[in-house]
Structures are given as structure tokens and as C-alpha cells.
Amino acid sequence: MKRGRFFRALVVVLFTLLFALVIVFFTALIVHGLDEKETEKKINEIKEQMVTVQPQTTAATTKAIEREIESTTATTVTTTSTGNLVPMALDMSRALFIGDSRTVGIHDTRVISEATFFAKVGATVFDALGAGFNVEGWGQMTLDKVLTIKSYNYIYIMYGVNELGSDDEVILNAYKKLVDKVRTAQPWARVFVMANLHMSASFSEKRDDSMTNEALDALNEEISKFADEDDMIYYIDVNELFDDYNHAMKGSATGDGLHPKSQYYAEWAGWLLQKTCDALNFD
């Protein structure tokens, strides 16, 4: 009898423990389910914030976004000669370079080989507004024709060094006419007005007062005033890349005192791509 009561009591205890374990198990499942729901709720709240909080935009950035949607972009990465990686989402087949022998040098590096180059050795801003140049793949063309033959995303302009010695007002009037022509013909393009490269100190010192780095600086300062970022016109100064402590082109970067060596043109091309990315807020 005692043994029977003992076993009945043992069975009751075991069933009680089993029942308690079942209750604990289901309670844990319920709590876990609530935690998952709470976590999912938080994730959805964060997603909603990410969607509803938008960066402030200006008329210029709105134009830029519309222009980028309209064009097909190719994502690539290039490396400058100093080893810097340049991230890009740029369709450089829709880039146009307008300039003189220094712009021809950028073309000859083939770093931006897919771009269109309206440039000629010895050219001036007056020439750009005149009969035109021979354009690779297209033949002799005026700037008006080049500007209407396709749509461009990016247009780069550099003139000034060959004009030194002419009246500054005459140079600047022609330059303004060029910028206005480009903007009118290509209203959605980003236009980069580029400062003229400095000469080496030894080259500048051998010239008269009309063709010195000081004269170039004065001209560059006036050219910089054509920039209007609200209208997607940017002023960029490559001298930060090549200048020595005297604000002249480093002697090691040039052979003739006026033009960079070929490897430095490649560096310049990479710098231009980075500056374009900066304007697009890709950094």
C-alpha cells in the first residue's frame, strides 16, 4: 500500500513538472513572437524614414538628376598616376573638350578617349568662335555644328594662354560669348570653365610682362567670374595639381615650360574626372 501511494505521488509530481515545462515552452514562444513583431515594426519605421527624408535640392541639382536619368551611364573606376582611385558613373562619350594645345594633350593621353575634342594647337577663343577645327571622326566642323550634333553631359573649356598680349576686355568678351553659346546650345550640360595652367618659373621669367604667370592669374580671376553653379557652370583650377611653392608649374612636370609631360597629362585627365564626380556629388 505504501509503495502504491509512493508511485501515485511520483506520477503526480512528474505530470506536474511536465505541465510546468509545457507552460514555460509556450510562454517563451509567445514572448519570442512579440519580440519579432517589435523588431519588424522598428525596421519598417526606419525604412519609412529613409524614404520620406529627402536631401534638399536646388534647381541645378534637379536639372542634373533629370539629365542623368535621360542619359545612359557607365560605372567604372580609374587610377591616377599617384594611385588615387577615382569613382565614376560618367558617360564620357557625352563629354566635349574645347581648347588649345593643352586640351590636345589631354586627348593624346587617351585616358578619356571616348570624348569629343574641339581643340587645336595654337588655338584661341577667337578661333573657337570662327571657322572651326578638324574634329576626330567628323572632319572640319564649326563649334555651332559640334554643339548641335549630339547632346553632352559635360563640357570643358580652356582658353587664355595664347591670347595673352591681346586686350583683356576683348578676350573676356569673346570668352563670355563662347560660354553663352555653349550654355544656350546645351542647356542641360554641366560646363567646366578651366583655369589656364601656369608656366614654369624659368619660362615665365623669359617673357615680357604680357605673358607671365601674373598675367595668367589676372586672366584666370576674371574667367572664374563666369562660373554659376546654379546654372551648372563650374570653375576648376588644375594649378593645384602642378604648382610649386612659387605658384609656377613644377619644373619636373614640364619639358618646355608651357605644356605638361605626357604622364602628367594622364594625371590631369584623372583629376578632371574626379572634379566632375565632385560636381555630381558622388563623393
C-alpha positions in Angstrom: 0.0 0.0 0.0 2.7 2.4 0.9 4.6 1.5 -2.3 1.4 2.2 -4.3 0.9 5.6 -2.8 4.5 6.4 -3.4 4.3 5.6 -7.1 1.0 7.6 -7.4 2.6 10.6 -5.8 5.7 10.2 -8.1 3.4 10.2 -11.2 1.6 13.3 -10.0 4.9 15.1 -9.5 6.2 14.1 -12.9 3.0 15.2 -14.6 3.1 18.5 -12.7 6.7 19.0 -13.9 5.8 18.2 -17.4 2.8 20.6 -17.3 5.1 23.3 -16.0 7.6 22.7 -18.8 4.9 22.9 -21.4 3.7 26.2 -19.9 7.3 27.6 -19.9 7.8 26.5 -23.5 4.7 28.1 -24.9 5.3 31.3 -22.9 8.8 31.5 -24.5 7.3 31.1 -27.9 4.8 33.9 -27.3 7.4 36.3 -26.0 9.7 35.5 -28.9 6.9 36.2 -31.3 6.3 39.5 -29.7 10.0 40.4 -30.0 10.0 39.5 -33.7 6.9 41.7 -34.3 8.5 44.6 -32.4 11.7 44.2 -34.3 9.9 44.1 -37.6 7.9 47.2 -36.6 11.2 49.1 -35.9 12.7 48.1 -39.2 9.6 49.3 -41.1 9.8 52.6 -39.2 13.4 53.1 -40.2 12.5 52.3 -43.8 9.8 54.8 -43.8 12.2 57.5 -42.5 14.7 56.6 -45.2 12.0 57.1 -47.9 10.4 60.2 -46.5 13.6 62.2 -45.5 15.0 63.5 -48.8 18.0 65.8 -49.3 17.4 69.4 -50.2 17.7 70.1 -53.9 18.2 73.2 -55.9 17.1 74.0 -59.4 20.5 73.0 -60.6 20.5 69.6 -58.9 17.0 68.9 -60.2 18.3 69.6 -63.7 21.3 67.4 -63.0 19.1 64.5 -61.9 16.9 64.8 -64.9 19.9 64.9 -67.2 21.4 61.8 -65.6 18.1 59.9 -65.9 17.9 60.9 -69.5 21.4 59.5 -70.4 22.9 56.1 -70.0 25.8 56.0 -67.6 28.6 53.5 -67.4 30.2 52.8 -64.0 34.0 52.4 -63.9 37.0 53.2 -61.8 40.2 54.8 -62.9 43.5 55.1 -61.1 45.6 58.3 -61.3 49.3 58.3 -61.6 49.6 58.9 -57.9 47.5 55.8 -57.2 44.3 57.6 -56.3 41.1 55.7 -57.2 38.5 57.9 -59.0 35.0 56.6 -58.7 32.8 57.4 -61.6 29.3 57.0 -63.0 30.1 59.1 -66.1 29.3 58.6 -69.7 32.3 60.3 -71.2 31.2 59.7 -74.7 28.9 62.6 -73.9 31.8 64.9 -72.9 33.1 67.7 -75.1 36.5 69.4 -74.6 37.1 72.8 -76.1 40.6 74.3 -76.1 44.1 74.7 -77.4 47.3 72.6 -77.4 46.9 71.7 -73.7 43.5 70.3 -74.4 45.0 68.4 -77.4 47.4 66.9 -74.8 44.6 65.5 -72.8 43.2 64.0 -75.9 46.5 62.4 -76.8 46.7 60.6 -73.5 43.6 58.5 -74.5 42.5 58.4 -70.8 39.2 60.0 -72.0 39.3 58.6 -75.5 35.6 58.4 -76.0 35.0 62.2 -75.5 34.7 64.7 -78.4 37.6 67.2 -78.7 37.2 70.5 -80.4 40.7 71.7 -80.0 43.8 72.7 -81.9 47.4 73.5 -81.2 47.8 77.3 -81.0 44.1 77.9 -81.0 42.4 80.9 -79.3 39.0 81.7 -78.0 38.6 83.8 -81.2 39.3 80.7 -83.3 36.7 78.7 -81.5 34.1 81.2 -82.5 35.3 81.2 -86.1 35.7 78.7 -88.9 36.3 75.8 -86.6 38.7 72.9 -86.4 39.2 69.3 -87.6 37.3 67.1 -85.2 38.4 63.4 -85.0 35.8 61.2 -86.7 33.8 64.2 -88.1 36.2 66.3 -90.1 36.2 70.1 -90.3 33.4 71.5 -88.1 32.4 74.8 -86.5 31.6 74.9 -82.8 28.0 75.5 -83.7 27.9 72.2 -85.6 29.6 70.3 -82.8 27.2 71.7 -80.3 24.1 70.6 -82.3 25.3 67.2 -83.5 24.7 65.4 -80.1 23.8 66.1 -76.5 26.6 66.4 -74.0 26.6 65.8 -70.3 29.9 67.6 -69.6 31.7 70.4 -71.4 35.2 71.5 -70.5 36.6 74.9 -71.8 40.2 76.2 -71.5 41.5 79.2 -73.4 43.7 82.1 -72.5 47.4 81.4 -72.7 47.6 82.0 -76.5 45.5 85.2 -76.1 48.0 86.9 -73.7 49.1 90.2 -75.2 45.6 91.0 -76.5 43.4 93.4 -74.7 41.9 91.6 -71.6 38.4 93.1 -72.3 38.4 91.8 -75.8 39.5 88.3 -74.6 36.8 88.3 -71.9 34.1 89.4 -74.2 34.9 86.6 -76.6 35.1 84.2 -73.7 31.7 85.2 -72.4 30.3 84.8 -75.9 31.7 81.3 -76.0 30.2 80.3 -72.6 26.9 81.8 -73.5 26.9 79.9 -76.9 27.7 76.6 -75.1 25.0 77.1 -72.4 22.3 78.1 -75.0 23.0 75.1 -77.2 23.4 72.6 -74.4 21.2 73.8 -71.5 21.4 70.5 -69.6 25.2 70.1 -69.7 27.5 70.8 -66.8 30.1 73.3 -68.1 33.5 73.4 -66.6 35.4 76.6 -67.1 39.1 75.7 -66.5 41.8 78.0 -65.2 44.8 78.3 -67.5 47.8 76.3 -66.5 50.7 78.2 -65.1 54.0 78.2 -66.9 57.3 77.2 -65.3 59.1 79.9 -63.4 62.0 79.9 -65.9 59.7 80.1 -68.9 57.6 82.9 -67.3 60.7 85.0 -66.4 61.9 85.0 -70.0 58.7 86.5 -71.3 57.6 90.1 -71.4 55.0 91.4 -68.9 52.1 90.4 -71.1 52.9 86.7 -71.0 53.7 85.8 -67.4 52.1 83.8 -64.6 51.0 87.0 -63.1 49.1 87.9 -66.3 47.6 84.4 -66.4 46.5 84.8 -62.8 44.7 88.1 -63.5 43.0 86.5 -66.6 42.0 83.4 -64.6 40.5 85.5 -61.9 38.2 87.2 -64.5 37.4 83.9 -66.2 36.4 82.4 -62.8 33.5 85.0 -62.7 31.8 83.2 -65.5 31.0 80.3 -63.0 27.5 80.0 -61.8 26.8 76.7 -60.0 23.1 77.4 -60.0 23.3 77.2 -63.8 25.7 74.2 -63.6 28.7 76.2 -64.7 31.8 75.4 -62.6 35.3 77.0 -62.3 38.1 74.5 -61.7 41.8 75.2 -61.3 44.2 72.5 -62.2 47.2 74.5 -60.9 46.6 72.9 -57.5 47.9 69.8 -59.1 51.0 71.1 -60.8 52.1 74.2 -58.9 55.4 74.5 -57.0 55.8 76.8 -54.0 56.3 79.8 -56.3 52.9 79.2 -57.9 54.5 78.2 -61.1 54.4 74.8 -62.9 56.8 72.4 -61.3 60.0 72.1 -63.5 59.7 68.3 -63.1 56.2 68.3 -64.7 57.1 70.1 -67.9 59.7 69.8 -70.7 59.2 73.1 -72.5 57.9 75.2 -69.6 54.4 75.6 -71.1 53.0 72.0 -71.5 52.9 69.2 -69.0 54.8 66.0 -69.8 52.7 63.1 -71.1 52.4 61.3 -67.8 51.2 64.5 -66.2 48.5 64.9 -68.8 47.2 61.5 -67.7 47.2 62.8 -64.1 45.3 65.8 -65.3 42.7 63.7 -67.0 42.2 61.7 -63.8 41.9 65.0 -61.8 39.2 66.2 -64.3 37.2 63.0 -63.8 37.4 63.5 -60.0 36.3 67.1 -60.3 33.4 66.0 -62.4 32.4 63.5 -59.8 32.6 66.2 -57.1 30.2 68.4 -59.1 27.9 65.4 -59.3 28.1 64.9 -55.5 29.4 61.4 -56.0 31.9 61.7 -53.1 
